Amino acid sequence: MPSNRRQLLATVGALSAGLAGCLGESPGRTGNESPVPTDTKTTSTDTTDESTTGDSPPDTTTAENASFSLPESSVKSLGEVRVAVANPTVEKAVTYESIMGSGGVLQSDGTQFVVAAVQSQQGNAVDARGDPAYDAFELVADGKTYSAVEIEDRTTGAYTTSLAERGDIRYGAPYAAGGAVGWLAFEPPSPLEASEAAIRCRYGGETAEWELSDDAVATLGRPAPTFELESFDATVEQYGVDLSFVAKNVSENDGRFLAALYWPTTGIADDDESTVIERAVAAGERVEWSGSFDTEYTDGVVTTRLDGAVSDEIQVNLGE
């Protein structure tokens, strides 16, 4: 997923000192859509008009008419707090985007992901800052509960923005912008047979639940396919490098191949560029992929790697 972040490096560098302070407080860290980058936007609240005199008009926003970005049908009340949980998805592997990094893929043997979009309202503010807290949520499947999980220690970049195309930032993160939609993640076993499942929130002595759809519950119970990497090669050209790999679905299950290929950018202050490869692959079939990368920002002996459905790395000597 190469991006235009190189054009933003000067701006990001200027902000990095302030970001580092926030990150010190940050906790550690199913659909088939292709990953879509999500930008974190900062909205100015300075609306002062120097040509106007007199008192500012009163704030007429109330808890009843404050606006959620998520559907009103997903909003439930827990005492003085209103919470929206929407668009839950069940995936055997997930894509993510990040700040100061190019994102990638998360996948673990024997587990899967349930990710949903979340907002909450206390008083007049509707945002992803988190009250109730992130750990007030749990996944419930046939009476068994699974706590919300942190993922930041497993991802590339400063911090994760979108996860499984849900939200702009982790729900409850201290650096969540006002009005943002957060994401919430669980990592239950895979497969997980269940007749019903829901996301539950406990707050202030009250409880609310948001049921997963029948399709999502069925996905929980399906085993993930297993892939083996048959080859991973690099060919150095005059102005670039050609990378290719072949992977085979060695299981009896049809499913999705999802992996991120990282090409290092040693010449700029940024994390490696990633390209996400996604394919529907029947049992016993192969994924064959190839792509070309320029070497303008890379020199010497470097390491390129695959992470996701298959994982491996190879060294490439650009001096030859």
Phi and psi in degrees as a GROMACS rama.xvg file:
@    title "Ramachandran Plot"
@    xaxis  label "Phi"
@    yaxis  label "Psi"
@TYPE xy
-54.8836  146.181  PRO-2
-134.881  -175.929  SER-3
-96.511  22.5711  ASN-4
-64.6793  -24.4973  ARG-5
-58.1185  -33.422  ARG-6
-68.6974  -17.4961  GLN-7
-101.038  0.515715  LEU-8
-61.3741  -37.0898  LEU-9
-62.7158  -43.1502  ALA-10
-65.977  -43.6731  THR-11
-63.5213  -38.6554  VAL-12
-61.244  -39.7698  GLY-13
-66.426  -28.8531  ALA-14
-90.366  -11.2009  LEU-15
-64.3628  -31.9751  SER-16
-63.6368  -43.9768  ALA-17
-66.5437  -37.3664  GLY-18
-64.179  -38.0433  LEU-19
-60.7851  -37.0034  ALA-20
-62.6604  -41.1298  GLY-21
-65.5949  -40.8044  CYS-22
-65.824  -25.5418  LEU-23
-63.9848  -21.2108  GLY-24
-98.1277  -5.94876  GLU-25
-75.964  137.989  SER-26
-69.887  155.931  PRO-27
-59.3941  163.222  GLY-28
-48.5557  162.033  GLY-31
-120.825  22.2871  ASN-32
-71.5637  150.684  GLU-33
-74.4958  150.069  SER-34
-66.5685  140.029  PRO-35
-121.538  119.608  VAL-36
-59.2211  143.987  PRO-37
-118.753  120.76  THR-38
-86.3048  140.546  ASP-39
-90.7831  119.659  THR-40
-106.977  140.974  LYS-41
-109.726  124.957  THR-42
-104.53  127.085  THR-43
-71.0115  139.816  SER-44
-109.256  10.5977  THR-45
-87.4779  101.081  ASP-46
-116.801  24.6894  THR-47
-67.8  129.82  THR-48
-109.37  107.638  ASP-49
-68.3148  -13.6837  GLU-50
-87.0647  -4.23039  SER-51
-106.193  135.781  THR-52
-115.583  167.874  THR-53
99.5487  175.187  GLY-54
-73.6588  151.482  ASP-55
-71.4504  148.067  SER-56
-65.1088  150.096  PRO-57
-67.3955  152.627  PRO-58
-77.4555  115.205  ASP-59
-98.3881  3.79653  THR-60
-68.7944  133.978  THR-61
-123.093  165.805  THR-62
-59.6144  -29.642  ALA-63
-75.7407  -31.782  GLU-64
-110.481  6.83543  ASN-65
-61.2412  144.587  ALA-66
-99.2573  124.597  SER-67
-87.5971  143.808  PHE-68
-77.3078  -26.1838  SER-69
-85.8477  159.551  LEU-70
-57.3457  140.355  PRO-71
-60.0835  -29.0997  GLU-72
-66.294  -16.1701  SER-73
-93.8086  0.43089  SER-74
-90.1974  129.444  VAL-75
-129.265  153.188  LYS-76
-102.602  136.074  SER-77
-127.817  91.1957  LEU-78
65.105  -127.061  GLY-79
-82.7632  -1.06969  GLU-80
-107.78  138.332  VAL-81
-111.196  135.928  ARG-82
-130.09  135.833  VAL-83
-115.492  128.727  ALA-84
-125.906  121.592  VAL-85
-140.475  160.059  ALA-86
53.884  45.9152  ASN-87
-65.135  140.07  PRO-88
-130.878  145.698  THR-89
-113.027  122.149  VAL-90
-139.045  141.55  GLU-91
-74.2336  -24.6386  LYS-92
-147.125  151.351  ALA-93
-131.342  149.349  VAL-94
-92.8309  157.476  THR-95
-146.195  156.892  TYR-96
-115.681  157.262  GLU-97
-146.443  161.282  SER-98
-88.152  139.828  ILE-99
57.3532  40.8122  MET-100
-177.191  171.249  GLY-101
-108.949  9.95324  SER-102
78.5424  -170.244  GLY-103
168.937  -145.454  GLY-104
-133.488  139.366  VAL-105
-114.84  129.772  LEU-106
-154.527  138.551  GLN-107
-134.023  144.181  SER-108
-66.2489  130.699  ASP-109
83.9378  1.74245  GLY-110
-132.99  168.95  THR-111
-143.705  176.26  GLN-112
-120.243  139.688  PHE-113
-119.063  120.29  VAL-114
-128.443  136.837  VAL-115
-137.314  159.198  ALA-116
-91.0978  139.932  ALA-117
-138.541  139.69  VAL-118
-138.563  155.291  GLN-119
-138.51  157.966  SER-120
-131.244  127.126  GLN-121
-134.706  116.731  GLN-122
73.4632  -132.391  GLY-123
-95.0018  -9.0028  ASN-124
-90.4941  130.52  ALA-125
-116.769  116.006  VAL-126
-160.105  -167.986  ASP-127
-113.887  19.454  ALA-128
-72.5915  -27.4045  ARG-129
101.358  87.5422  GLY-130
-154.959  96.9301  ASP-131
-68.7353  162.017  PRO-132
-73.3795  164.056  ALA-133
-55.2536  -42.6205  TYR-134
-81.368  6.72012  ASP-135
-79.7138  -8.80067  ALA-136
-100.225  148.581  PHE-137
-149.85  155.536  GLU-138
-96.1029  132.014  LEU-139
-119.182  123.587  VAL-140
-132.744  110.699  ALA-141
50.4387  43.3873  ASP-142
87.8426  -15.2255  GLY-143
-88.2763  141.495  LYS-144
-115.38  147.414  THR-145
-134.145  126.397  TYR-146
-73.792  155.71  SER-147
-63.1589  143.405  ALA-148
-112.367  151.719  VAL-149
-93.7567  144.251  GLU-150
-127.503  -5.62504  ILE-151
-60.9679  -28.4479  GLU-152
-77.0311  -0.520704  ASP-153
-116.184  1.66759  ARG-154
-113.911  164.39  THR-155
-97.9754  133.417  THR-156
115.917  176.565  GLY-157
-67.9506  -51.9534  ALA-158
-156.92  158.07  TYR-159
-82.3757  134.461  THR-160
-95.5306  -92.0761  THR-161
-83.4249  140.382  SER-162
-127.019  125.183  LEU-163
52.6836  32.4714  ALA-164
61.7358  23.9776  GLU-165
-111.353  123.483  ARG-166
76.7314  175.191  GLY-167
-106.344  -17.5096  ASP-168
-167.51  161.43  ILE-169
-63.7125  130.59  ARG-170
-58.5108  133.258  TYR-171
85.4094  -0.0402071  GLY-172
-66.0325  140.038  ALA-173
-65.6644  -19.3783  PRO-174
-101.846  15.3792  TYR-175
-68.8272  128.44  ALA-176
-72.3459  150.113  ALA-177
-58.6402  135.399  GLY-178
85.5282  -4.5869  GLY-179
-70.0799  157.551  ALA-180
-97.9783  129.616  VAL-181
-95.6924  165.549  GLY-182
-116.503  154.655  TRP-183
-134.241  131.965  LEU-184
-128.781  142.905  ALA-185
-128.114  154.201  PHE-186
-134.383  75.6061  GLU-187
-78.2052  170.555  PRO-188
-62.3512  157.326  PRO-189
-134.313  126.697  SER-190
-77.7308  160.962  PRO-191
-131.177  101.145  LEU-192
-72.1959  127.668  GLU-193
-154.553  147.816  ALA-194
-88.3512  -22.6513  SER-195
-157.944  155.876  GLU-196
-151.964  152.29  ALA-197
-154.462  157.754  ALA-198
-95.9721  128.81  ILE-199
-118.022  143.435  ARG-200
-127.648  132.475  CYS-201
-114.461  128.378  ARG-202
-157.972  133.651  TYR-203
58.1977  32.0675  GLY-204
79.4828  4.94645  GLY-205
-118.025  162.136  GLU-206
-134.562  139.36  THR-207
-132.674  149.699  ALA-208
-132.641  147.459  GLU-209
-125.368  113.966  TRP-210
-73.7874  143.536  GLU-211
-81.2648  149.668  LEU-212
-68.4565  164.428  SER-213
-60.5003  -38.6283  ASP-214
-63.7478  -40.8905  ASP-215
-65.5953  -40.8438  ALA-216
-64.5532  -38.7888  VAL-217
-64.6069  -38.5217  ALA-218
-64.0636  -36.5972  THR-219
-53.876  -37.8004  LEU-220
-86.1706  -5.03718  GLY-221
-88.3989  135.501  ARG-222
-72.6532  148.166  PRO-223
-80.9717  149.667  ALA-224
-69.6026  159.47  PRO-225
-117.845  130.735  THR-226
-116.63  146.152  PHE-227
-120.387  138.231  GLU-228
-83.8665  121.209  LEU-229
-93.8336  -30.1571  GLU-230
-159.338  152.253  SER-231
-151.37  110.854  PHE-232
-131.92  154.696  ASP-233
-133.087  135.209  ALA-234
-123.712  118.425  THR-235
-83.7549  127.262  VAL-236
-107.626  -175.992  GLU-237
-64.9882  -41.8549  GLN-238
-120.72  14.6817  TYR-239
-173.287  -167.897  GLY-240
-139.19  139.351  VAL-241
-101.155  125.882  ASP-242
-113.228  145.271  LEU-243
-152.726  155.238  SER-244
-153.194  160.1  PHE-245
-131.816  129.828  VAL-246
-131.135  147.029  ALA-247
-120.152  138.195  LYS-248
-78.2037  103.455  ASN-249
-95.2364  6.77294  VAL-250
-97.3096  -179.45  SER-251
-96.4931  10.9242  GLU-252
-112.548  127.277  ASN-253
-67.5606  153.283  ASP-254
176.145  -164.483  GLY-255
-105.415  129.854  ARG-256
-90.8654  126.953  PHE-257
-141.426  120.336  LEU-258
-152.616  156.1  ALA-259
-113.606  130.968  ALA-260
-102.325  125.267  LEU-261
-105.723  124.249  TYR-262
-108.321  124.504  TRP-263
-70.5299  142.332  PRO-264
-119.333  74.8301  THR-265
-69.1781  -19.0723  THR-266
-88.8003  -1.30317  GLY-267
-132.502  156.939  ILE-268
-81.318  71.5255  ALA-269
-154.861  161.105  ASP-270
-76.3471  167.252  ASP-271
-57.1182  145.622  ASP-272
-75.3208  136.297  GLU-273
-115.548  147.314  SER-274
-122.489  121.753  THR-275
-90.697  128.785  VAL-276
-111.932  123.891  ILE-277
-131.899  128.75  GLU-278
-144.506  145.773  ARG-279
-85.8719  124.618  ALA-280
-131.813  123.795  VAL-281
-74.9389  158.559  ALA-282
-55.1716  132.151  ALA-283
83.3809  -7.14564  GLY-284
-90.7399  169.339  GLU-285
-116.283  153.702  ARG-286
-107.836  124.443  VAL-287
-119.446  125.541  GLU-288
-138.244  144.702  TRP-289
-148.347  151.139  SER-290
-160.53  159.646  GLY-291
-113.92  142.343  SER-292
-131.723  137.346  PHE-293
-77.8936  158.485  ASP-294
-113.77  22.8991  THR-295
-59.8271  -37.6109  GLU-296
-106.208  19.4341  TYR-297
-140.654  137.626  THR-298
-152.44  170.612  ASP-299
77.1025  -154.382  GLY-300
-96.3396  118.836  VAL-301
-124.839  165.491  VAL-302
-115.443  127  THR-303
-110.331  146.614  THR-304
-142.516  158.459  ARG-305
-114.787  136.85  LEU-306
-136.733  136.16  ASP-307
137.565  -124.454  GLY-308
-60.3054  -31.7092  ALA-309
-132.759  152.617  VAL-310
-135.246  132.942  SER-311
-170.119  167.534  ASP-312
-146.816  151.231  GLU-313
-136.773  151.213  ILE-314
-94.0707  141.036  GLN-315
-125.208  123.906  VAL-316
-95.6998  106.18  ASN-317
-83.6839  -2.41474  LEU-318
-86.06  -10.4998  GLY-319
